[in-house]
Amino acid sequence: MTDSTLRADILRITGAADPAAGILPILHGIPARTADDAGVDAEMSRNLAYGRPHSLMPYTWQRDYDRVRTERELPTVVLENEILTATFLPGYGGRLWSLVHRPTGRELLHRNEILQPANLALRDAWLAGGVEWNFGTTGHWPLTCEPLHAVRASAPDGTPVLRMYEFERLRRMIVQIDAWLPADSPVLYVHVRIHNPSPEETPVYWWTNIAVPQTPDVRVVGPAEHAFEFDYVSDLEYVDFPNRDGMDRSYPGRVSRAADYFLDVPDGERRWIASLDATGSGLVQTSTDRLRGRKLFCWGTATGGRHWQEWLSGPDSAYLEIQAGLARTQLEHVPMPGGATWSWVEAYGMAQVDPEAVHGSWDEARSAVDAAVHELVSPQELDAALASASEFAGSGEMLSRGSGWGALEIEAGSLPAVPELPFGSCDTVQRPWLDLLTSGRLPICDPPAAPVVGPRWRELLEERADDWHALYHLGLMRLADGDDDAARDAFKRSVGEQPTPWALRALAFLACSAEEAADLAAEAHRLLPDLRELTIEALDALLRADRCGEALAVIEALPQADRDHGRIRLAEARAAHASGDDERVRVLLADGIRVDNMREGELSLDALWTAVHPGQPVPAAYDFRMSEG
């Protein structure tokens, strides 16, 4: 028997600077979805309409980054045995960055050669590559570019365990991820545990995103004959899988448009998904049954899809994603009872399957891969791994430091102190809320203290908010709870105590008309013209109200560094086009508009180009379309 090891290491990579968290809280939530398709049963219909957060508070935007890359050194934690080497990035949501099959030297994941944030996550910043853990609500989770706590733990037989954990502030739950590589194991085990400390039922969401290399001969295989298709244009549709419209969708490198395929895995079927190349080898992921859903995502082979992949990973870096989740689709949330703890085990390894079977009929492929998955790791072995995870013991050796928010909630009595999950102490950012606990008053801060949500904090402020700062935070808490009218009242009272850009911005969000929103956003900008993220929001509000002349005047008064920012150049071009000055737009486009945080699915640049260059093809640099056309 060979040893299993855990060590700290360094990843040397070319990358942009870490995305910085902004000051402005994310006031909007996520709209509910519905579907009337025959394949959508009552459970899915309920889950599609259930659980969407009214806002993404207490999180702030994380959109301050660029595309200037230098040589970086990132702390990693590496698990290794004779068969696999697994490299994790605790500083980026605990992402599994690399999984190498040592006997062949093969990288099983899409290991990104660059570290480049882009706008695909709930807070904006996101990275492509590896395996990402997503918890909370629909989308790439708020901690995807944040550090997790990490400690060394161990199994009863002495196998080292990497334990990562954090208090997730939107759902107010503890998420814990334990990873280990038993000696001689052909699979990496990952045990996920989520705990709801609230006495109330809470909507939850989990999807594991697994990026793997894409070539025209890579086939994704799973135990299903139907799927729920979402193509970013039309509604969710129940379709045959993989053959549809004369095309085999299980070969993502041959599909022209971006799409999600949520496999409809029948009850009783084992949960797994695999991505296998021309030789029949590649990554397989399987799990215990609680992780119910499986999904294939591809960017498509159209210009926009190829551009997105280059934007995220550089040239010649095509990848696709195979995924696994608690629900059947990523558009759903599931109810988790108060006080409940859910857990499951996932396993990752390399499968080698007869290539003729893999690339034969769908029935042949499914049967052959299912047998290979069973040989790699049996359901009984997964169940045993799940049972053993409850016996893991922490060593106390810290490998990474996460946030102080868990420590604050322990101080507030909202979380129990658990020795196996040491949250440490509060940081400076939590200090104002500690003061509220100890003194009964929230000290005035400008910029405001970082937001918090939760019944304990709202109760304290409902009793004691009497200055602009406390009233502003009370408004945020009411807004997060869906009490819009009460939130508006608190923000107005805050402005009455002292006009600030913070409360004015929140009132702009709650405004009843585009005109009112533009007035309030413009006033917020006038009070704080040096905060770029506030300026960008004010320009957007002015453009929505068709006040393009006023938007141009704001832009022309800005310092050159702000005028050169991609979002503000784009706003200038949009305002110029709306005012009829298309020559100004053409000059801006010719000089170059690079929006570093171009949003997934955003069509602003290609629409602008088409508007002022009718009949001309959209240059690749401006084409981010996720479908053909």
ChimeraX attribute file (.defattr): number of C-alpha atoms within 10 A of each C-alpha:
attribute: neighborCount
match mode: 1-to-1
recipient: residues
	/A:1	6
	/A:2	11
	/A:3	14
	/A:4	22
	/A:5	18
	/A:6	21
	/A:7	14
	/A:8	13
	/A:9	14
	/A:10	14
	/A:11	15
	/A:12	13
	/A:13	16
	/A:14	16
	/A:15	19
	/A:16	18
	/A:17	18
	/A:18	18
	/A:19	20
	/A:20	14
	/A:21	18
	/A:22	17
	/A:23	19
	/A:24	21
	/A:25	21
	/A:26	20
	/A:27	20
	/A:28	15
	/A:29	16
	/A:30	15
	/A:31	12
	/A:32	14
	/A:33	16
	/A:34	18
	/A:35	17
	/A:36	11
	/A:37	13
	/A:38	8
	/A:39	16
	/A:40	17
	/A:41	11
	/A:42	9
	/A:43	10
	/A:44	20
	/A:45	16
	/A:46	17
	/A:47	22
	/A:48	21
	/A:49	16
	/A:50	19
	/A:51	21
	/A:52	22
	/A:53	21
	/A:54	17
	/A:55	21
	/A:56	24
	/A:57	25
	/A:58	19
	/A:59	24
	/A:60	20
	/A:61	22
	/A:62	26
	/A:63	21
	/A:64	18
	/A:65	19
	/A:66	19
	/A:67	17
	/A:68	11
	/A:69	14
	/A:70	13
	/A:71	12
	/A:72	15
	/A:73	13
	/A:74	14
	/A:75	15
	/A:76	22
	/A:77	22
	/A:78	19
	/A:79	23
	/A:80	24
	/A:81	22
	/A:82	19
	/A:83	22
	/A:84	28
	/A:85	21
	/A:86	20
	/A:87	25
	/A:88	25
	/A:89	23
	/A:90	28
	/A:91	22
	/A:92	21
	/A:93	24
	/A:94	28
	/A:95	25
	/A:96	24
	/A:97	24
	/A:98	21
	/A:99	27
	/A:100	20
	/A:101	21
	/A:102	14
	/A:103	9
	/A:104	8
	/A:105	11
	/A:106	13
	/A:107	19
	/A:108	24
	/A:109	24
	/A:110	24
	/A:111	22
	/A:112	21
	/A:113	14
	/A:114	21
	/A:115	24
	/A:116	26
	/A:117	29
	/A:118	25
	/A:119	22
	/A:120	18
	/A:121	22
	/A:122	23
	/A:123	24
	/A:124	24
	/A:125	27
	/A:126	26
	/A:127	22
	/A:128	25
	/A:129	27
	/A:130	23
	/A:131	24
	/A:132	23
	/A:133	21
	/A:134	21
	/A:135	24
	/A:136	25
	/A:137	26
	/A:138	22
	/A:139	18
	/A:140	25
	/A:141	25
	/A:142	26
	/A:143	26
	/A:144	24
	/A:145	27
	/A:146	19
	/A:147	21
	/A:148	28
	/A:149	25
	/A:150	28
	/A:151	23
	/A:152	21
	/A:153	25
	/A:154	20
	/A:155	17
	/A:156	12
	/A:157	8
	/A:158	13
	/A:159	17
	/A:160	27
	/A:161	28
	/A:162	24
	/A:163	29
	/A:164	26
	/A:165	26
	/A:166	25
	/A:167	25
	/A:168	18
	/A:169	21
	/A:170	21
	/A:171	21
	/A:172	20
	/A:173	22
	/A:174	19
	/A:175	21
	/A:176	20
	/A:177	21
	/A:178	22
	/A:179	23
	/A:180	29
	/A:181	28
	/A:182	23
	/A:183	18
	/A:184	15
	/A:185	18
	/A:186	20
	/A:187	24
	/A:188	22
	/A:189	23
	/A:190	23
	/A:191	23
	/A:192	21
	/A:193	18
	/A:194	22
	/A:195	19
	/A:196	23
	/A:197	19
	/A:198	18
	/A:199	10
	/A:200	12
	/A:201	15
	/A:202	20
	/A:203	20
	/A:204	24
	/A:205	23
	/A:206	25
	/A:207	27
	/A:208	22
	/A:209	24
	/A:210	26
	/A:211	25
	/A:212	25
	/A:213	23
	/A:214	23
	/A:215	17
	/A:216	13
	/A:217	17
	/A:218	25
	/A:219	24
	/A:220	28
	/A:221	27
	/A:222	29
	/A:223	23
	/A:224	20
	/A:225	17
	/A:226	19
	/A:227	25
	/A:228	22
	/A:229	23
	/A:230	19
	/A:231	17
	/A:232	14
	/A:233	11
	/A:234	8
	/A:235	15
	/A:236	24
	/A:237	18
	/A:238	20
	/A:239	18
	/A:240	17
	/A:241	22
	/A:242	22
	/A:243	14
	/A:244	10
	/A:245	8
	/A:246	7
	/A:247	12
	/A:248	15
	/A:249	21
	/A:250	21
	/A:251	22
	/A:252	27
	/A:253	21
	/A:254	18
	/A:255	18
	/A:256	17
	/A:257	20
	/A:258	22
	/A:259	21
	/A:260	21
	/A:261	26
	/A:262	29
	/A:263	28
	/A:264	24
	/A:265	20
	/A:266	13
	/A:267	9
	/A:268	7
	/A:269	11
	/A:270	19
	/A:271	24
	/A:272	26
	/A:273	28
	/A:274	28
	/A:275	29
	/A:276	29
	/A:277	23
	/A:278	16
	/A:279	15
	/A:280	21
	/A:281	19
	/A:282	25
	/A:283	24
	/A:284	26
	/A:285	23
	/A:286	26
	/A:287	25
	/A:288	22
	/A:289	20
	/A:290	14
	/A:291	22
	/A:292	21
	/A:293	24
	/A:294	30
	/A:295	27
	/A:296	27
	/A:297	23
	/A:298	25
	/A:299	26
	/A:300	24
	/A:301	21
	/A:302	19
	/A:303	21
	/A:304	24
	/A:305	23
	/A:306	22
	/A:307	22
	/A:308	23
	/A:309	19
	/A:310	14
	/A:311	20
	/A:312	21
	/A:313	23
	/A:314	16
	/A:315	11
	/A:316	9
	/A:317	18
	/A:318	24
	/A:319	24
	/A:320	26
	/A:321	26
	/A:322	27
	/A:323	23
	/A:324	29
	/A:325	22
	/A:326	21
	/A:327	22
	/A:328	22
	/A:329	28
	/A:330	22
	/A:331	21
	/A:332	27
	/A:333	26
	/A:334	20
	/A:335	13
	/A:336	18
	/A:337	17
	/A:338	14
	/A:339	13
	/A:340	15
	/A:341	15
	/A:342	12
	/A:343	18
	/A:344	21
	/A:345	25
	/A:346	24
	/A:347	23
	/A:348	21
	/A:349	24
	/A:350	26
	/A:351	21
	/A:352	19
	/A:353	21
	/A:354	16
	/A:355	16
	/A:356	14
	/A:357	17
	/A:358	27
	/A:359	20
	/A:360	12
	/A:361	10
	/A:362	21
	/A:363	13
	/A:364	14
	/A:365	23
	/A:366	22
	/A:367	15
	/A:368	19
	/A:369	26
	/A:370	22
	/A:371	12
	/A:372	18
	/A:373	23
	/A:374	14
	/A:375	10
	/A:376	19
	/A:377	18
	/A:378	14
	/A:379	16
	/A:380	11
	/A:381	13
	/A:382	21
	/A:383	15
	/A:384	12
	/A:385	20
	/A:386	21
	/A:387	12
	/A:388	13
	/A:389	23
	/A:390	12
	/A:391	11
	/A:392	19
	/A:393	18
	/A:394	20
	/A:395	13
	/A:396	14
	/A:397	10
	/A:398	14
	/A:399	19
	/A:400	20
	/A:401	19
	/A:402	20
	/A:403	20
	/A:404	20
	/A:405	21
	/A:406	27
	/A:407	21
	/A:408	22
	/A:409	23
	/A:410	16
	/A:411	17
	/A:412	17
	/A:413	11
	/A:414	17
	/A:415	19
	/A:416	13
	/A:417	15
	/A:418	9
	/A:419	10
	/A:420	14
	/A:421	19
	/A:422	19
	/A:423	24
	/A:424	15
	/A:425	14
	/A:426	19
	/A:427	12
	/A:428	8
	/A:429	14
	/A:430	19
	/A:431	17
	/A:432	17
	/A:433	23
	/A:434	19
	/A:435	13
	/A:436	17
	/A:437	16
	/A:438	11
	/A:439	10
	/A:440	14
	/A:441	18
	/A:442	24
	/A:443	17
	/A:444	13
	/A:445	12
	/A:446	9
	/A:447	12
	/A:448	17
	/A:449	19
	/A:450	19
	/A:451	20
	/A:452	20
	/A:453	22
	/A:454	19
	/A:455	11
	/A:456	12
	/A:457	19
	/A:458	20
	/A:459	12
	/A:460	16
	/A:461	20
	/A:462	16
	/A:463	9
	/A:464	16
	/A:465	19
	/A:466	18
	/A:467	17
	/A:468	25
	/A:469	26
	/A:470	24
	/A:471	25
	/A:472	28
	/A:473	28
	/A:474	30
	/A:475	30
	/A:476	30
	/A:477	28
	/A:478	22
	/A:479	24
	/A:480	25
	/A:481	18
	/A:482	15
	/A:483	14
	/A:484	16
	/A:485	13
	/A:486	15
	/A:487	25
	/A:488	23
	/A:489	16
	/A:490	28
	/A:491	30
	/A:492	21
	/A:493	19
	/A:494	26
	/A:495	21
	/A:496	12
	/A:497	14
	/A:498	13
	/A:499	17
	/A:500	22
	/A:501	22
	/A:502	27
	/A:503	27
	/A:504	25
	/A:505	25
	/A:506	26
	/A:507	24
	/A:508	24
	/A:509	20
	/A:510	19
	/A:511	16
	/A:512	10
	/A:513	11
	/A:514	17
	/A:515	17
	/A:516	17
	/A:517	24
	/A:518	26
	/A:519	17
	/A:520	24
	/A:521	29
	/A:522	27
	/A:523	19
	/A:524	25
	/A:525	25
	/A:526	15
	/A:527	15
	/A:528	15
	/A:529	18
	/A:530	13
	/A:531	13
	/A:532	17
	/A:533	17
	/A:534	22
	/A:535	23
	/A:536	19
	/A:537	18
	/A:538	26
	/A:539	27
	/A:540	22
	/A:541	24
	/A:542	27
	/A:543	22
	/A:544	14
	/A:545	16
	/A:546	17
	/A:547	18
	/A:548	22
	/A:549	15
	/A:550	15
	/A:551	22
	/A:552	20
	/A:553	11
	/A:554	19
	/A:555	21
	/A:556	13
	/A:557	11
	/A:558	16
	/A:559	11
	/A:560	10
	/A:561	7
	/A:562	19
	/A:563	17
	/A:564	14
	/A:565	18
	/A:566	18
	/A:567	22
	/A:568	22
	/A:569	21
	/A:570	23
	/A:571	23
	/A:572	25
	/A:573	26
	/A:574	23
	/A:575	27
	/A:576	21
	/A:577	19
	/A:578	15
	/A:579	14
	/A:580	11
	/A:581	14
	/A:582	19
	/A:583	13
	/A:584	16
	/A:585	23
	/A:586	18
	/A:587	11
	/A:588	16
	/A:589	19
	/A:590	9
	/A:591	9
	/A:592	14
	/A:593	19
	/A:594	19
	/A:595	19
	/A:596	20
	/A:597	20
	/A:598	20
	/A:599	16
	/A:600	15
	/A:601	16
	/A:602	14
	/A:603	15
	/A:604	17
	/A:605	24
	/A:606	19
	/A:607	15
	/A:608	21
	/A:609	20
	/A:610	13
	/A:611	14
	/A:612	17
	/A:613	13
	/A:614	10
	/A:615	8
	/A:616	10
	/A:617	11
	/A:618	18
	/A:619	11
	/A:620	12
	/A:621	16
	/A:622	21
	/A:623	23
	/A:624	25
	/A:625	24
	/A:626	27
	/A:627	20
	/A:628	13
	/A:629	5
